[in-house]
Amino acid sequence: MDSMTLTSPAPGSDWYSVLGLSPAASADEIAVAVERLSRQASALAVTAPERSQQLREVTRAIKRDLLSGLESRRRYDQSLR
């Protein structure tokens, strides 16, 4: 995840693989995985603040691309093709 930015996952990857999910995952499954990633970021805040910030940015981007609505998820999914 080190090369991830707020706008896209690491090269050769996608948000689904970052979350350990398939593109067929439901919005609820994505939300649970994002929550798990958020908790991971919080736990890292004390020992690795820069890594924690990076995970927070990834979490925000995933929420924007996959959880902000059906249309945004459809656009993201089309961008993978």
Buried (B, 14 or more C-beta within 10 A) or exposed (E): EEEBEEEBBBEEEBBBEBBEBEEEBEEEBBBBBBEEBBEEBEEBEEEEEEBBEBBBBBBEBBBBBBBEEEEBBEEBBEEEE
